[in-house]
Structure formats: C-alpha cells, structure tokens
Amino acid sequence: MIAPYLTDINRQIVALVGSGTVLSAFVKNVGALAMFMPIAAVAKRASRCQC
C-alpha cells in the first residue's frame, strides 16, 4: 500500500513521527511510544542503515 513510498530513510522517519503524533492525540504519549517502538525497530533492521 504505502511501502513503495517509504524506501528513503527520511520518509520513514516522517511517517513514524506523523503516525506517532496522530496516535498520541488519542492515547497517552507513553502508550503511543510503546506501540511504535517495535515498529521502529523493524523498520531500522529492514532499512539496512549503518546508523
């Protein structure tokens, strides 16, 4: 669906931050962070970034 658009690391960061911002509007900030930490870890491994 949106995977072809998230090939660049900057786009992935924007997508994660934007999604976390929208989610934190509805749940507590710590809860939103806890939900997105595994997603960010998987995205990091998949990107093959040397960060």
Long-range contacts (C-beta under 8 A, 24 or more apart in sequence): 9-47, 9-49, 12-43, 12-47, 16-40, 16-43
